[in-house]
Amino acid sequence: MSSRPRKRAARAGASPPVPRAGSAREREVSAGGVLVRDGQVAVIVPTRRAADGSRVLALPKGHVDPGETAIEAAGREVREETGLRGEPRCELGKSRYWYRRDGRTIGKTVTFYLFSYLDGDTTDHDDEVEEVRWIPLREAETELSHAAERSMITRALAYLAKDR
């Protein structure tokens, strides 16, 4: 069995399941971005595969570093993982889930923010990412690998429709 963390799909905003009695509990805090431009969103294919070995289509996200706010972390992760810069618009919501790593149960919260594209080059991404591409928001709403991230696209679409 792989020692790679397996993430269980969770509804955005849903309460995480309670870990089994006696299991170690840790918490991780991350932030991510929905970077939009002309009805499209920047998505990544991370080098790390899903538990079944398939490629993952995801939003850029990562750990909040010490001394960093969640929105700063989201902007940094967008830059590092996509090569693109964006201007923050609003918080879209939180995704909460549990996963197992090395026999430990870890609770993870990811806060997602909506960003408007400023500039950058999709070839200037870090080595954790295999590919960066722009896809229509409506396509991302069904094609992203994780349900919680698809939910963030739905929220972004609602915000953008209201903002017109």
C-alpha positions in Angstrom: 0.0 0.0 0.0 1.3 3.5 -0.8 2.3 5.9 1.9 0.9 8.7 -0.3 -2.0 10.5 1.4 -5.4 9.5 0.1 -8.0 12.3 0.2 -11.6 11.5 0.5 -14.0 13.7 -1.5 -16.0 16.1 0.6 -18.7 18.6 0.0 -17.5 22.1 0.4 -18.6 23.4 3.8 -19.6 20.0 5.0 -18.5 18.8 8.4 -15.7 16.3 8.3 -16.4 12.8 9.5 -15.3 12.1 13.0 -12.1 10.0 13.1 -12.2 6.6 14.8 -11.6 6.5 18.5 -7.9 6.2 19.4 -6.6 7.6 16.1 -4.1 10.4 16.2 -5.5 13.7 15.0 -3.7 16.4 13.2 -4.8 19.5 11.4 -3.6 21.1 8.2 -4.5 24.5 6.9 -4.2 25.3 3.2 -5.4 27.9 0.7 -6.2 27.9 -3.0 -7.3 30.0 -5.9 -9.9 30.1 -8.6 -8.0 32.3 -11.1 -10.4 33.5 -13.9 -9.9 35.3 -17.2 -12.6 35.8 -19.9 -14.9 33.0 -18.6 -12.0 30.6 -18.1 -10.2 29.2 -15.1 -6.5 28.2 -14.7 -6.3 24.5 -13.7 -3.4 22.3 -13.0 -2.4 18.7 -13.5 -0.2 17.9 -10.5 2.7 15.4 -10.9 1.2 13.4 -7.9 -1.4 11.0 -9.2 -4.7 9.9 -7.6 -4.7 6.8 -5.5 -5.8 4.7 -8.6 -2.9 6.1 -10.6 -5.0 8.5 -12.8 -4.1 12.1 -13.5 -5.8 14.7 -11.4 -7.3 18.0 -12.7 -7.3 20.5 -9.8 -7.2 24.1 -8.6 -3.9 25.5 -7.3 -3.6 25.2 -3.6 -1.1 24.5 -0.8 -0.1 25.0 2.9 -0.4 28.4 4.6 3.2 29.2 5.7 4.0 30.7 9.2 3.3 34.4 9.2 1.2 34.2 6.1 -2.5 34.9 5.8 -4.8 32.5 3.9 -5.3 34.9 1.1 -1.6 35.6 0.8 -1.0 31.8 0.6 -3.6 31.4 -2.0 -2.0 34.1 -4.2 1.4 32.6 -3.7 0.2 29.1 -4.5 -1.5 30.4 -7.7 1.8 32.0 -8.7 3.9 29.0 -7.9 1.7 26.3 -9.4 0.4 28.2 -12.5 3.1 30.8 -13.3 0.2 33.4 -13.2 -0.6 36.3 -11.0 -4.1 37.4 -10.0 -5.9 40.0 -8.0 -8.0 38.8 -5.2 -11.8 39.4 -5.5 -13.4 37.5 -2.6 -13.4 34.4 -0.4 -15.4 31.6 -2.0 -15.5 29.2 0.9 -13.8 26.3 2.7 -13.4 22.7 1.9 -12.9 20.3 4.9 -11.9 16.7 4.7 -9.9 14.0 6.4 -7.2 11.8 5.0 -4.8 9.2 6.2 -1.0 9.5 6.1 1.4 7.0 7.8 -1.3 5.6 10.0 -2.5 9.1 11.2 -5.8 10.8 10.5 -5.3 14.3 9.4 -8.1 16.9 9.1 -7.6 19.4 6.4 -9.2 22.8 5.7 -8.7 24.6 2.4 -9.9 28.1 2.0 -10.5 29.1 -1.6 -10.4 32.6 -3.1 -11.5 34.1 -6.4 -8.8 35.9 -8.3 -8.9 38.0 -11.5 -6.0 37.3 -13.9 -3.3 40.0 -14.0 -0.4 38.5 -16.0 2.1 35.6 -16.2 3.0 32.6 -18.3 1.6 29.1 -17.8 5.0 27.6 -18.6 6.5 29.2 -15.5 5.1 26.8 -13.0 6.9 24.8 -10.3 8.0 21.2 -10.5 4.9 19.9 -8.5 2.8 20.6 -11.6 2.9 18.7 -14.9 0.6 21.0 -16.8 -1.3 24.3 -16.5 -4.2 25.1 -18.8 -7.1 27.4 -19.2 -10.5 25.8 -19.4 -14.0 27.2 -19.5 -15.5 27.7 -16.0 -18.6 25.6 -17.0 -16.3 22.8 -18.1 -14.3 23.0 -14.8 -17.6 22.7 -12.9 -17.9 19.1 -14.1 -14.3 18.1 -15.0 -12.2 18.9 -11.9 -11.3 15.7 -10.0 -12.6 16.7 -6.6 -16.2 17.6 -5.7 -15.2 20.3 -3.3 -13.2 22.1 -6.0 -16.1 21.7 -8.5 -18.3 23.4 -5.8 -15.8 26.3 -5.7 -16.3 26.8 -9.4 -20.1 26.9 -9.0 -19.6 29.6 -6.3 -17.3 31.5 -8.5 -19.8 31.4 -11.4 -22.5 32.7 -9.0 -20.3 35.5 -7.8 -19.3 36.5 -11.3 -23.0 36.5 -12.5 -24.0 38.7 -9.6 -21.0 41.0 -10.2 -22.1 41.9 -13.8 
